[in-house]
């Protein structure tokens, strides 16, 4: 089973793709796959973090909150 969740950083992380820093308060995607997932082919838990810029580059920006995807946030 694979799962992708949008998260807000509470501490500094690094993007698995480009290596850039994900600062506290920034949105990012967390990808997780359970052991022996047929899509990933892993033997243990597989996790990676993806910054908003890489998520946009790979067409996953729709999974991020609107403000992180480069559009104006809706008023509360």
PDB file of N, H, CA, C and O in Angstrom:
ATOM      1  N   UNK A   1       0.846  -1.177   0.000  1.00  0.00           N
ATOM      2  CA  UNK A   1       0.000   0.000   0.000  1.00  0.00           C
ATOM      3  C   UNK A   1       0.890   1.238   0.000  1.00  0.00           C
ATOM      4  O   UNK A   1       1.810   1.351   0.810  1.00  0.00           O
ATOM      5  N   UNK A   2       0.612   2.156  -0.905  1.00  0.00           N
ATOM      6  H   UNK A   2      -0.135   2.065  -1.563  1.00  0.00           H
ATOM      7  CA  UNK A   2       1.334   3.425  -0.917  1.00  0.00           C
ATOM      8  C   UNK A   2       0.373   4.533  -0.507  1.00  0.00           C
ATOM      9  O   UNK A   2      -0.830   4.464  -0.760  1.00  0.00           O
ATOM     10  N   UNK A   3       0.928   5.547   0.126  1.00  0.00           N
ATOM     11  H   UNK A   3       1.905   5.603   0.331  1.00  0.00           H
ATOM     12  CA  UNK A   3       0.109   6.677   0.558  1.00  0.00           C
ATOM     13  C   UNK A   3       0.915   7.958   0.405  1.00  0.00           C
ATOM     14  O   UNK A   3       2.106   8.003   0.715  1.00  0.00           O
ATOM     15  N   UNK A   4       0.249   8.987  -0.073  1.00  0.00           N
ATOM     16  H   UNK A   4      -0.719   8.950  -0.325  1.00  0.00           H
ATOM     17  CA  UNK A   4       0.842  10.313  -0.184  1.00  0.00           C
ATOM     18  C   UNK A   4      -0.023  11.274   0.608  1.00  0.00           C
ATOM     19  O   UNK A   4      -1.237  11.340   0.416  1.00  0.00           O
ATOM     20  N   UNK A   5       0.621  12.027   1.508  1.00  0.00           N
ATOM     21  H   UNK A   5       1.607  11.974   1.664  1.00  0.00           H
ATOM     22  CA  UNK A   5      -0.091  12.946   2.385  1.00  0.00           C
ATOM     23  C   UNK A   5       0.591  14.312   2.330  1.00  0.00           C
ATOM     24  O   UNK A   5       1.819  14.400   2.365  1.00  0.00           O
ATOM     25  N   UNK A   6      -0.205  15.368   2.245  1.00  0.00           N
ATOM     26  H   UNK A   6      -1.202  15.296   2.217  1.00  0.00           H
ATOM     27  CA  UNK A   6       0.331  16.734   2.331  1.00  0.00           C
ATOM     28  C   UNK A   6       0.559  17.059   3.799  1.00  0.00           C
ATOM     29  O   UNK A   6      -0.305  16.811   4.640  1.00  0.00           O
ATOM     30  N   UNK A   7       1.722  17.613   4.101  1.00  0.00           N
ATOM     31  H   UNK A   7       2.423  17.815   3.418  1.00  0.00           H
ATOM     32  CA  UNK A   7       2.066  17.951   5.477  1.00  0.00           C
ATOM     33  C   UNK A   7       2.672  19.347   5.530  1.00  0.00           C
ATOM     34  O   UNK A   7       3.099  19.897   4.515  1.00  0.00           O
ATOM     35  N   UNK A   8       2.701  19.907   6.735  1.00  0.00           N
ATOM     36  H   UNK A   8       2.354  19.461   7.560  1.00  0.00           H
ATOM     37  CA  UNK A   8       3.366  21.173   7.001  1.00  0.00           C
ATOM     38  C   UNK A   8       4.556  20.868   7.899  1.00  0.00           C
ATOM     39  O   UNK A   8       4.389  20.256   8.954  1.00  0.00           O
ATOM     40  N   UNK A   9       5.744  21.283   7.503  1.00  0.00           N
ATOM     41  H   UNK A   9       5.879  21.780   6.646  1.00  0.00           H
ATOM     42  CA  UNK A   9       6.962  20.969   8.249  1.00  0.00           C
ATOM     43  C   UNK A   9       6.974  21.664   9.610  1.00  0.00           C
ATOM     44  O   UNK A   9       6.644  22.844   9.725  1.00  0.00           O
ATOM     45  N   UNK A  10       7.359  20.912  10.629  1.00  0.00           N
ATOM     46  H   UNK A  10       7.627  19.953  10.535  1.00  0.00           H
ATOM     47  CA  UNK A  10       7.569  21.479  11.960  1.00  0.00           C
ATOM     48  C   UNK A  10       9.047  21.627  12.248  1.00  0.00           C
ATOM     49  O   UNK A  10       9.437  22.359  13.157  1.00  0.00           O
ATOM     50  N   UNK A  11       9.874  20.932  11.477  1.00  0.00           N
ATOM     51  H   UNK A  11       9.557  20.337  10.738  1.00  0.00           H
ATOM     52  CA  UNK A  11      11.326  21.045  11.584  1.00  0.00           C
ATOM     53  C   UNK A  11      11.896  20.985  10.169  1.00  0.00           C
ATOM     54  O   UNK A  11      11.155  20.761   9.211  1.00  0.00           O
ATOM     55  N   UNK A  12      13.183  21.181  10.035  1.00  0.00           N
ATOM     56  H   UNK A  12      13.785  21.363  10.813  1.00  0.00           H
ATOM     57  CA  UNK A  12      13.818  21.174   8.716  1.00  0.00           C
ATOM     58  C   UNK A  12      13.885  19.748   8.176  1.00  0.00           C
ATOM     59  O   UNK A  12      14.298  18.820   8.872  1.00  0.00           O
ATOM     60  N   UNK A  13      13.473  19.598   6.926  1.00  0.00           N
ATOM     61  H   UNK A  13      13.138  20.351   6.360  1.00  0.00           H
ATOM     62  CA  UNK A  13      13.583  18.342   6.197  1.00  0.00           C
ATOM     63  C   UNK A  13      14.320  18.636   4.896  1.00  0.00           C
ATOM     64  O   UNK A  13      14.557  19.798   4.566  1.00  0.00           O
ATOM     65  N   UNK A  14      14.679  17.604   4.165  1.00  0.00           N
ATOM     66  H   UNK A  14      14.487  16.660   4.433  1.00  0.00           H
ATOM     67  CA  UNK A  14      15.292  17.774   2.853  1.00  0.00           C
ATOM     68  C   UNK A  14      14.488  16.993   1.821  1.00  0.00           C
ATOM     69  O   UNK A  14      14.040  15.876   2.078  1.00  0.00           O
ATOM     70  N   UNK A  15      14.316  17.592   0.665  1.00  0.00           N
ATOM     71  H   UNK A  15      14.680  18.500   0.457  1.00  0.00           H
ATOM     72  CA  UNK A  15      13.585  16.956  -0.436  1.00  0.00           C
ATOM     73  C   UNK A  15      14.405  15.777  -0.953  1.00  0.00           C
ATOM     74  O   UNK A  15      15.610  15.901  -1.174  1.00  0.00           O
ATOM     75  N   UNK A  16      13.752  14.642  -1.144  1.00  0.00           N
ATOM     76  H   UNK A  16      12.773  14.541  -0.964  1.00  0.00           H
ATOM     77  CA  UNK A  16      14.441  13.449  -1.631  1.00  0.00           C
ATOM     78  C   UNK A  16      14.864  13.591  -3.089  1.00  0.00           C
ATOM     79  O   UNK A  16      15.791  12.909  -3.525  1.00  0.00           O
ATOM     80  N   UNK A  17      14.205  14.463  -3.850  1.00  0.00           N
ATOM     81  H   UNK A  17      13.452  15.017  -3.495  1.00  0.00           H
ATOM     82  CA  UNK A  17      14.520  14.597  -5.269  1.00  0.00           C
ATOM     83  C   UNK A  17      15.622  15.627  -5.517  1.00  0.00           C
ATOM     84  O   UNK A  17      16.661  15.300  -6.090  1.00  0.00           O
ATOM     85  N   UNK A  18      15.395  16.865  -5.088  1.00  0.00           N
ATOM     86  H   UNK A  18      14.550  17.130  -4.623  1.00  0.00           H
ATOM     87  CA  UNK A  18      16.351  17.930  -5.408  1.00  0.00           C
ATOM     88  C   UNK A  18      17.300  18.252  -4.253  1.00  0.00           C
ATOM     89  O   UNK A  18      18.303  18.937  -4.449  1.00  0.00           O
ATOM     90  N   UNK A  19      16.988  17.763  -3.052  1.00  0.00           N
ATOM     91  H   UNK A  19      16.173  17.206  -2.892  1.00  0.00           H
ATOM     92  CA  UNK A  19      17.860  18.001  -1.909  1.00  0.00           C
ATOM     93  C   UNK A  19      17.684  19.348  -1.227  1.00  0.00           C
ATOM     94  O   UNK A  19      18.389  19.649  -0.264  1.00  0.00           O
ATOM     95  N   UNK A  20      16.752  20.164  -1.714  1.00  0.00           N
ATOM     96  H   UNK A  20      16.180  19.920  -2.497  1.00  0.00           H
ATOM     97  CA  UNK A  20      16.559  21.476  -1.100  1.00  0.00           C
ATOM     98  C   UNK A  20      15.946  21.339   0.287  1.00  0.00           C
ATOM     99  O   UNK A  20      15.314  20.335   0.615  1.00  0.00           O
ATOM    100  N   UNK A  21      16.150  22.380   1.091  1.00  0.00           N
ATOM    101  H   UNK A  21      16.663  23.196   0.825  1.00  0.00           H
ATOM    102  CA  UNK A  21      15.622  22.365   2.457  1.00  0.00           C
ATOM    103  C   UNK A  21      14.136  22.682   2.455  1.00  0.00           C
ATOM    104  O   UNK A  21      13.679  23.569   1.734  1.00  0.00           O
ATOM    105  N   UNK A  22      13.396  21.956   3.261  1.00  0.00           N
ATOM    106  H   UNK A  22      13.768  21.236   3.847  1.00  0.00           H
ATOM    107  CA  UNK A  22      11.985  22.235   3.505  1.00  0.00           C
ATOM    108  C   UNK A  22      11.949  22.861   4.891  1.00  0.00           C
ATOM    109  O   UNK A  22      12.124  22.170   5.894  1.00  0.00           O
ATOM    110  N   UNK A  23      11.725  24.153   4.945  1.00  0.00           N
ATOM    111  H   UNK A  23      11.583  24.715   4.130  1.00  0.00           H
ATOM    112  CA  UNK A  23      11.785  24.907   6.192  1.00  0.00           C
ATOM    113  C   UNK A  23      10.505  24.724   7.013  1.00  0.00           C
ATOM    114  O   UNK A  23       9.455  24.401   6.458  1.00  0.00           O
ATOM    115  N   UNK A  24      10.586  24.928   8.333  1.00  0.00           N
ATOM    116  H   UNK A  24      11.439  25.190   8.785  1.00  0.00           H
ATOM    117  CA  UNK A  24       9.383  24.862   9.165  1.00  0.00           C
ATOM    118  C   UNK A  24       8.311  25.830   8.650  1.00  0.00           C
ATOM    119  O   UNK A  24       8.599  26.987   8.347  1.00  0.00           O
ATOM    120  N   UNK A  25       7.082  25.342   8.559  1.00  0.00           N
ATOM    121  H   UNK A  25       6.848  24.402   8.806  1.00  0.00           H
ATOM    122  CA  UNK A  25       5.970  26.134   8.055  1.00  0.00           C
ATOM    123  C   UNK A  25       5.682  25.913   6.584  1.00  0.00           C
ATOM    124  O   UNK A  25       4.597  26.256   6.116  1.00  0.00           O
ATOM    125  N   UNK A  26       6.630  25.344   5.837  1.00  0.00           N
ATOM    126  H   UNK A  26       7.511  25.065   6.217  1.00  0.00           H
ATOM    127  CA  UNK A  26       6.415  25.076   4.417  1.00  0.00           C
ATOM    128  C   UNK A  26       5.653  23.768   4.243  1.00  0.00           C
ATOM    129  O   UNK A  26       5.748  22.860   5.069  1.00  0.00           O
ATOM    130  N   UNK A  27       4.897  23.691   3.154  1.00  0.00           N
ATOM    131  H   UNK A  27       4.819  24.429   2.483  1.00  0.00           H
ATOM    132  CA  UNK A  27       4.144  22.480   2.835  1.00  0.00           C
ATOM    133  C   UNK A  27       5.015  21.547   2.004  1.00  0.00           C
ATOM    134  O   UNK A  27       5.834  21.995   1.201  1.00  0.00           O
ATOM    135  N   UNK A  28       4.830  20.253   2.207  1.00  0.00           N
ATOM    136  H   UNK A  28       4.165  19.889   2.859  1.00  0.00           H
ATOM    137  CA  UNK A  28       5.539  19.240   1.428  1.00  0.00           C
ATOM    138  C   UNK A  28       4.681  17.991   1.336  1.00  0.00           C
ATOM    139  O   UNK A  28       3.681  17.869   2.043  1.00  0.00           O
ATOM    140  N   UNK A  29       5.066  17.061   0.467  1.00  0.00           N
ATOM    141  H   UNK A  29       5.878  17.160  -0.108  1.00  0.00           H
ATOM    142  CA  UNK A  29       4.361  15.783   0.344  1.00  0.00           C
ATOM    143  C   UNK A  29       5.195  14.700   1.007  1.00  0.00           C
ATOM    144  O   UNK A  29       6.413  14.644   0.835  1.00  0.00           O
ATOM    145  N   UNK A  30       4.533  13.851   1.759  1.00  0.00           N
ATOM    146  H   UNK A  30       3.543  13.896   1.898  1.00  0.00           H
ATOM    147  CA  UNK A  30       5.168  12.699   2.388  1.00  0.00           C
ATOM    148  C   UNK A  30       4.650  11.450   1.681  1.00  0.00           C
ATOM    149  O   UNK A  30       3.448  11.184   1.680  1.00  0.00           O
ATOM    150  N   UNK A  31       5.560  10.686   1.080  1.00  0.00           N
ATOM    151  H   UNK A  31       6.537  10.902   1.080  1.00  0.00           H
ATOM    152  CA  UNK A  31       5.207   9.453   0.383  1.00  0.00           C
ATOM    153  C   UNK A  31       5.652   8.280   1.250  1.00  0.00           C
ATOM    154  O   UNK A  31       6.791   8.251   1.716  1.00  0.00           O
ATOM    155  N   UNK A  32       4.761   7.313   1.471  1.00  0.00           N
ATOM    156  H   UNK A  32       3.836   7.337   1.093  1.00  0.00           H
ATOM    157  CA  UNK A  32       5.062   6.142   2.304  1.00  0.00           C
ATOM    158  C   UNK A  32       4.561   4.895   1.590  1.00  0.00           C
ATOM    159  O   UNK A  32       3.461   4.887   1.039  1.00  0.00           O
ATOM    160  N   UNK A  33       5.376   3.834   1.601  1.00  0.00           N
ATOM    161  H   UNK A  33       6.270   3.840   2.049  1.00  0.00           H
ATOM    162  CA  UNK A  33       4.975   2.538   1.040  1.00  0.00           C
ATOM    163  C   UNK A  33       5.274   1.466   2.069  1.00  0.00           C
ATOM    164  O   UNK A  33       6.340   1.460   2.684  1.00  0.00           O
ATOM    165  N   UNK A  34       4.336   0.567   2.249  1.00  0.00           N
ATOM    166  H   UNK A  34       3.470   0.572   1.750  1.00  0.00           H
ATOM    167  CA  UNK A  34       4.527  -0.530   3.199  1.00  0.00           C
ATOM    168  C   UNK A  34       5.480  -1.574   2.616  1.00  0.00           C
ATOM    169  O   UNK A  34       5.717  -1.587   1.408  1.00  0.00           O
ATOM    170  N   UNK A  35       6.028  -2.449   3.464  1.00  0.00           N
ATOM    171  H   UNK A  35       5.835  -2.438   4.445  1.00  0.00           H
ATOM    172  CA  UNK A  35       6.953  -3.474   2.968  1.00  0.00           C
ATOM    173  C   UNK A  35       6.321  -4.328   1.869  1.00  0.00           C
ATOM    174  O   UNK A  35       5.125  -4.622   1.896  1.00  0.00           O
ATOM    175  N   UNK A  36       7.153  -4.717   0.906  1.00  0.00           N
ATOM    176  H   UNK A  36       8.124  -4.478   0.884  1.00  0.00           H
ATOM    177  CA  UNK A  36       6.758  -5.570  -0.223  1.00  0.00           C
ATOM    178  C   UNK A  36       5.665  -4.963  -1.092  1.00  0.00           C
ATOM    179  O   UNK A  36       4.821  -5.683  -1.626  1.00  0.00           O
ATOM    180  N   UNK A  37       5.680  -3.658  -1.233  1.00  0.00           N
ATOM    181  H   UNK A  37       6.365  -3.074  -0.799  1.00  0.00           H
ATOM    182  CA  UNK A  37       4.718  -2.986  -2.098  1.00  0.00           C
ATOM    183  C   UNK A  37       5.054  -3.318  -3.552  1.00  0.00           C
ATOM    184  O   UNK A  37       6.207  -3.162  -3.954  1.00  0.00           O
ATOM    185  N   UNK A  38       4.089  -3.769  -4.348  1.00  0.00           N
ATOM    186  H   UNK A  38       3.153  -3.895  -4.021  1.00  0.00           H
ATOM    187  CA  UNK A  38       4.398  -4.151  -5.730  1.00  0.00           C
ATOM    188  C   UNK A  38       4.841  -2.990  -6.615  1.00  0.00           C
ATOM    189  O   UNK A  38       5.575  -3.206  -7.580  1.00  0.00           O
ATOM    190  N   UNK A  39       4.409  -1.753  -6.309  1.00  0.00           N
ATOM    191  H   UNK A  39       3.813  -1.578  -5.526  1.00  0.00           H
ATOM    192  CA  UNK A  39       4.795  -0.598  -7.129  1.00  0.00           C
ATOM    193  C   UNK A  39       6.223  -0.165  -6.863  1.00  0.00           C
ATOM    194  O   UNK A  39       6.923   0.269  -7.778  1.00  0.00           O
ATOM    195  N   UNK A  40       6.666  -0.279  -5.602  1.00  0.00           N
ATOM    196  H   UNK A  40       6.098  -0.631  -4.859  1.00  0.00           H
ATOM    197  CA  UNK A  40       7.990   0.207  -5.218  1.00  0.00           C
ATOM    198  C   UNK A  40       9.016  -0.925  -5.213  1.00  0.00           C
ATOM    199  O   UNK A  40      10.181  -0.700  -5.539  1.00  0.00           O
ATOM    200  N   UNK A  41       8.600  -2.132  -4.852  1.00  0.00           N
ATOM    201  H   UNK A  41       7.653  -2.314  -4.588  1.00  0.00           H
ATOM    202  CA  UNK A  41       9.517  -3.263  -4.807  1.00  0.00           C
ATOM    203  C   UNK A  41      10.467  -3.211  -3.628  1.00  0.00           C
ATOM    204  O   UNK A  41      11.625  -3.609  -3.747  1.00  0.00           O
ATOM    205  N   UNK A  42       9.997  -2.731  -2.504  1.00  0.00           N
ATOM    206  H   UNK A  42       9.056  -2.408  -2.408  1.00  0.00           H
ATOM    207  CA  UNK A  42      10.827  -2.558  -1.316  1.00  0.00           C
ATOM    208  C   UNK A  42      10.664  -3.736  -0.354  1.00  0.00           C
ATOM    209  O   UNK A  42       9.653  -4.438  -0.383  1.00  0.00           O
ATOM    210  N   UNK A  43      11.678  -3.945   0.504  1.00  0.00           N
ATOM    211  H   UNK A  43      12.500  -3.376   0.528  1.00  0.00           H
ATOM    212  CA  UNK A  43      11.599  -4.998   1.512  1.00  0.00           C
ATOM    213  C   UNK A  43      11.239  -4.446   2.882  1.00  0.00           C
ATOM    214  O   UNK A  43      10.769  -5.193   3.740  1.00  0.00           O
ATOM    215  N   UNK A  44      11.449  -3.162   3.103  1.00  0.00           N
ATOM    216  H   UNK A  44      11.831  -2.555   2.406  1.00  0.00           H
ATOM    217  CA  UNK A  44      11.116  -2.523   4.376  1.00  0.00           C
ATOM    218  C   UNK A  44      10.242  -1.305   4.088  1.00  0.00           C
ATOM    219  O   UNK A  44       9.921  -1.024   2.933  1.00  0.00           O
ATOM    220  N   UNK A  45       9.862  -0.588   5.137  1.00  0.00           N
ATOM    221  H   UNK A  45      10.122  -0.817   6.075  1.00  0.00           H
ATOM    222  CA  UNK A  45       9.090   0.635   4.947  1.00  0.00           C
ATOM    223  C   UNK A  45       9.889   1.608   4.107  1.00  0.00           C
ATOM    224  O   UNK A  45      11.092   1.771   4.314  1.00  0.00           O
ATOM    225  N   UNK A  46       9.231   2.253   3.164  1.00  0.00           N
ATOM    226  H   UNK A  46       8.255   2.120   2.996  1.00  0.00           H
ATOM    227  CA  UNK A  46       9.857   3.202   2.250  1.00  0.00           C
ATOM    228  C   UNK A  46       9.203   4.555   2.474  1.00  0.00           C
ATOM    229  O   UNK A  46       7.978   4.665   2.413  1.00  0.00           O
ATOM    230  N   UNK A  47      10.001   5.590   2.735  1.00  0.00           N
ATOM    231  H   UNK A  47      10.996   5.500   2.785  1.00  0.00           H
ATOM    232  CA  UNK A  47       9.482   6.937   2.978  1.00  0.00           C
ATOM    233  C   UNK A  47      10.347   7.966   2.253  1.00  0.00           C
ATOM    234  O   UNK A  47      11.564   7.814   2.151  1.00  0.00           O
ATOM    235  N   UNK A  48       9.702   9.002   1.759  1.00  0.00           N
ATOM    236  H   UNK A  48       8.713   9.125   1.842  1.00  0.00           H
ATOM    237  CA  UNK A  48      10.446  10.144   1.248  1.00  0.00           C
ATOM    238  C   UNK A  48       9.594  11.396   1.355  1.00  0.00           C
ATOM    239  O   UNK A  48       8.366  11.340   1.426  1.00  0.00           O
ATOM    240  N   UNK A  49      10.283  12.520   1.365  1.00  0.00           N
ATOM    241  H   UNK A  49      11.281  12.566   1.307  1.00  0.00           H
ATOM    242  CA  UNK A  49       9.623  13.827   1.442  1.00  0.00           C
ATOM    243  C   UNK A  49       9.909  14.556   0.138  1.00  0.00           C
ATOM    244  O   UNK A  49      11.006  14.469  -0.413  1.00  0.00           O
ATOM    245  N   UNK A  50       8.896  15.280  -0.347  1.00  0.00           N
ATOM    246  H   UNK A  50       8.004  15.351   0.100  1.00  0.00           H
ATOM    247  CA  UNK A  50       9.010  15.986  -1.623  1.00  0.00           C
ATOM    248  C   UNK A  50       8.590  17.440  -1.420  1.00  0.00           C
ATOM    249  O   UNK A  50       7.487  17.705  -0.942  1.00  0.00           O
ATOM    250  N   UNK A  51       9.461  18.380  -1.779  1.00  0.00           N
ATOM    251  H   UNK A  51      10.358  18.164  -2.167  1.00  0.00           H
ATOM    252  CA  UNK A  51       9.161  19.801  -1.608  1.00  0.00           C
ATOM    253  C   UNK A  51       8.057  20.231  -2.587  1.00  0.00           C
ATOM    254  O   UNK A  51       7.746  19.519  -3.542  1.00  0.00           O
ATOM    255  N   UNK A  52       7.480  21.397  -2.333  1.00  0.00           N
ATOM    256  H   UNK A  52       7.732  21.976  -1.557  1.00  0.00           H
ATOM    257  CA  UNK A  52       6.383  21.913  -3.166  1.00  0.00           C
ATOM    258  C   UNK A  52       6.839  22.160  -4.600  1.00  0.00           C
ATOM    259  O   UNK A  52       6.069  21.950  -5.537  1.00  0.00           O
ATOM    260  N   UNK A  53       8.090  22.605  -4.782  1.00  0.00           N
ATOM    261  H   UNK A  53       8.715  22.775  -4.021  1.00  0.00           H
ATOM    262  CA  UNK A  53       8.590  22.863  -6.140  1.00  0.00           C
ATOM    263  C   UNK A  53       8.672  21.568  -6.954  1.00  0.00           C
ATOM    264  O   UNK A  53       8.293  21.551  -8.125  1.00  0.00           O
ATOM    265  N   UNK A  54       9.163  20.490  -6.346  1.00  0.00           N
ATOM    266  H   UNK A  54       9.471  20.505  -5.395  1.00  0.00           H
ATOM    267  CA  UNK A  54       9.236  19.203  -7.061  1.00  0.00           C
ATOM    268  C   UNK A  54       7.845  18.623  -7.280  1.00  0.00           C
ATOM    269  O   UNK A  54       7.583  18.019  -8.320  1.00  0.00           O
ATOM    270  N   UNK A  55       6.947  18.802  -6.308  1.00  0.00           N
ATOM    271  H   UNK A  55       7.160  19.294  -5.463  1.00  0.00           H
ATOM    272  CA  UNK A  55       5.574  18.323  -6.478  1.00  0.00           C
ATOM    273  C   UNK A  55       4.921  19.020  -7.667  1.00  0.00           C
ATOM    274  O   UNK A  55       4.179  18.392  -8.422  1.00  0.00           O
ATOM    275  N   UNK A  56       5.190  20.306  -7.838  1.00  0.00           N
ATOM    276  H   UNK A  56       5.793  20.816  -7.225  1.00  0.00           H
ATOM    277  CA  UNK A  56       4.663  21.046  -8.977  1.00  0.00           C
ATOM    278  C   UNK A  56       5.282  20.532 -10.274  1.00  0.00           C
ATOM    279  O   UNK A  56       4.576  20.330 -11.262  1.00  0.00           O
ATOM    280  N   UNK A  57       6.584  20.321 -10.274  1.00  0.00           N
ATOM    281  H   UNK A  57       7.157  20.485  -9.472  1.00  0.00           H
ATOM    282  CA  UNK A  57       7.296  19.837 -11.459  1.00  0.00           C
ATOM    283  C   UNK A  57       6.745  18.496 -11.928  1.00  0.00           C
ATOM    284  O   UNK A  57       6.660  18.259 -13.133  1.00  0.00           O
ATOM    285  N   UNK A  58       6.370  17.615 -11.009  1.00  0.00           N
ATOM    286  H   UNK A  58       6.439  17.807 -10.030  1.00  0.00           H
ATOM    287  CA  UNK A  58       5.910  16.279 -11.363  1.00  0.00           C
ATOM    288  C   UNK A  58       4.389  16.145 -11.394  1.00  0.00           C
ATOM    289  O   UNK A  58       3.867  15.032 -11.463  1.00  0.00           O
ATOM    290  N   UNK A  59       3.675  17.272 -11.342  1.00  0.00           N
ATOM    291  H   UNK A  59       4.099  18.176 -11.286  1.00  0.00           H
ATOM    292  CA  UNK A  59       2.230  17.247 -11.507  1.00  0.00           C
ATOM    293  C   UNK A  59       1.444  16.829 -10.270  1.00  0.00           C
ATOM    294  O   UNK A  59       0.288  16.419 -10.377  1.00  0.00           O
ATOM    295  N   UNK A  60       2.061  16.930  -9.106  1.00  0.00           N
ATOM    296  H   UNK A  60       3.000  17.263  -9.019  1.00  0.00           H
ATOM    297  CA  UNK A  60       1.365  16.570  -7.865  1.00  0.00           C
ATOM    298  C   UNK A  60       1.001  17.784  -7.022  1.00  0.00           C
ATOM    299  O   UNK A  60       0.663  17.630  -5.848  1.00  0.00           O
ATOM    300  N   UNK A  61       1.062  18.986  -7.587  1.00  0.00           N
ATOM    301  H   UNK A  61       1.336  19.111  -8.541  1.00  0.00           H
ATOM    302  CA  UNK A  61       0.773  20.206  -6.840  1.00  0.00           C
ATOM    303  C   UNK A  61      -0.669  20.244  -6.355  1.00  0.00           C
ATOM    304  O   UNK A  61      -0.968  20.895  -5.353  1.00  0.00           O
ATOM    305  N   UNK A  62      -1.563  19.556  -7.052  1.00  0.00           N
ATOM    306  H   UNK A  62      -1.321  19.028  -7.865  1.00  0.00           H
ATOM    307  CA  UNK A  62      -2.967  19.551  -6.636  1.00  0.00           C
ATOM    308  C   UNK A  62      -3.155  18.889  -5.271  1.00  0.00           C
ATOM    309  O   UNK A  62      -4.187  19.085  -4.630  1.00  0.00           O
ATOM    310  N   UNK A  63      -2.178  18.114  -4.820  1.00  0.00           N
ATOM    311  H   UNK A  63      -1.339  17.955  -5.340  1.00  0.00           H
ATOM    312  CA  UNK A  63      -2.255  17.468  -3.514  1.00  0.00           C
ATOM    313  C   UNK A  63      -1.856  18.398  -2.376  1.00  0.00           C
ATOM    314  O   UNK A  63      -2.147  18.125  -1.212  1.00  0.00           O
ATOM    315  N   UNK A  64      -1.187  19.501  -2.718  1.00  0.00           N
ATOM    316  H   UNK A  64      -0.951  19.723  -3.664  1.00  0.00           H
ATOM    317  CA  UNK A  64      -0.754  20.476  -1.709  1.00  0.00           C
ATOM    318  C   UNK A  64      -1.859  21.487  -1.426  1.00  0.00           C
ATOM    319  O   UNK A  64      -2.751  21.674  -2.253  1.00  0.00           O
ATOM    320  N   UNK A  65      -1.809  22.147  -0.255  1.00  0.00           N
ATOM    321  H   UNK A  65      -1.084  21.995   0.417  1.00  0.00           H
ATOM    322  CA  UNK A  65      -2.749  23.255  -0.019  1.00  0.00           C
ATOM    323  C   UNK A  65      -2.571  24.321  -1.092  1.00  0.00           C
ATOM    324  O   UNK A  65      -1.477  24.480  -1.633  1.00  0.00           O
ATOM    325  N   UNK A  66      -3.621  25.038  -1.396  1.00  0.00           N
ATOM    326  H   UNK A  66      -4.510  24.908  -0.957  1.00  0.00           H
ATOM    327  CA  UNK A  66      -3.613  25.998  -2.508  1.00  0.00           C
ATOM    328  C   UNK A  66      -2.499  27.026  -2.417  1.00  0.00           C
ATOM    329  O   UNK A  66      -1.906  27.359  -3.443  1.00  0.00           O
ATOM    330  N   UNK A  67      -2.193  27.537  -1.247  1.00  0.00           N
ATOM    331  H   UNK A  67      -2.675  27.266  -0.414  1.00  0.00           H
ATOM    332  CA  UNK A  67      -1.163  28.570  -1.112  1.00  0.00           C
ATOM    333  C   UNK A  67       0.211  28.030  -1.499  1.00  0.00           C
ATOM    334  O   UNK A  67       1.019  28.783  -2.043  1.00  0.00           O
ATOM    335  N   UNK A  68       0.508  26.752  -1.240  1.00  0.00           N
ATOM    336  H   UNK A  68      -0.149  26.140  -0.798  1.00  0.00           H
ATOM    337  CA  UNK A  68       1.790  26.187  -1.578  1.00  0.00           C
ATOM    338  C   UNK A  68       1.913  25.875  -3.063  1.00  0.00           C
ATOM    339  O   UNK A  68       3.023  25.778  -3.587  1.00  0.00           O
ATOM    340  N   UNK A  69       0.797  25.719  -3.733  1.00  0.00           N
ATOM    341  H   UNK A  69      -0.104  25.797  -3.307  1.00  0.00           H
ATOM    342  CA  UNK A  69       0.822  25.355  -5.145  1.00  0.00           C
ATOM    343  C   UNK A  69       1.021  26.566  -6.058  1.00  0.00           C
ATOM    344  O   UNK A  69       1.002  26.425  -7.281  1.00  0.00           O
ATOM    345  N   UNK A  70       1.212  27.748  -5.478  1.00  0.00           N
ATOM    346  H   UNK A  70       1.228  27.862  -4.485  1.00  0.00           H
ATOM    347  CA  UNK A  70       1.502  28.919  -6.281  1.00  0.00           C
ATOM    348  C   UNK A  70       0.277  29.746  -6.619  1.00  0.00           C
ATOM    349  O   UNK A  70       0.371  30.680  -7.415  1.00  0.00           O
ATOM    350  N   UNK A  71      -0.859  29.430  -6.040  1.00  0.00           N
ATOM    351  H   UNK A  71      -0.935  28.671  -5.393  1.00  0.00           H
ATOM    352  CA  UNK A  71      -2.057  30.236  -6.264  1.00  0.00           C
ATOM    353  C   UNK A  71      -2.410  30.947  -4.972  1.00  0.00           C
ATOM    354  O   UNK A  71      -1.966  30.555  -3.893  1.00  0.00           O
ATOM    355  N   UNK A  72      -3.198  31.973  -5.087  1.00  0.00           N
ATOM    356  H   UNK A  72      -3.559  32.291  -5.963  1.00  0.00           H
ATOM    357  CA  UNK A  72      -3.564  32.741  -3.900  1.00  0.00           C
ATOM    358  C   UNK A  72      -4.469  31.917  -2.988  1.00  0.00           C
ATOM    359  O   UNK A  72      -5.348  31.189  -3.449  1.00  0.00           O
ATOM    360  N   UNK A  73      -4.235  32.048  -1.710  1.00  0.00           N
ATOM    361  H   UNK A  73      -3.521  32.639  -1.335  1.00  0.00           H
ATOM    362  CA  UNK A  73      -5.077  31.341  -0.742  1.00  0.00           C
ATOM    363  C   UNK A  73      -6.446  32.005  -0.685  1.00  0.00           C
ATOM    364  O   UNK A  73      -6.566  33.223  -0.825  1.00  0.00           O
ATOM    365  N   UNK A  74      -7.465  31.198  -0.480  1.00  0.00           N
ATOM    366  H   UNK A  74      -7.368  30.210  -0.367  1.00  0.00           H
ATOM    367  CA  UNK A  74      -8.818  31.742  -0.374  1.00  0.00           C
ATOM    368  C   UNK A  74      -8.989  32.401   0.999  1.00  0.00           C
ATOM    369  O   UNK A  74      -8.451  31.910   1.991  1.00  0.00           O
ATOM    370  N   UNK A  75      -9.735  33.512   1.060  1.00  0.00           N
ATOM    371  H   UNK A  75     -10.171  33.912   0.254  1.00  0.00           H
ATOM    372  CA  UNK A  75      -9.944  34.164   2.350  1.00  0.00           C
ATOM    373  C   UNK A  75     -10.739  33.260   3.291  1.00  0.00           C
ATOM    374  O   UNK A  75     -11.605  32.493   2.870  1.00  0.00           O
ATOM    375  N   UNK A  76     -10.412  33.379   4.580  1.00  0.00           N
ATOM    376  H   UNK A  76      -9.708  34.002   4.922  1.00  0.00           H
ATOM    377  CA  UNK A  76     -11.074  32.526   5.583  1.00  0.00           C
ATOM    378  C   UNK A  76     -12.455  33.037   5.929  1.00  0.00           C
ATOM    379  O   UNK A  76     -13.146  32.439   6.754  1.00  0.00           O
TER     380      UNK A  76
END
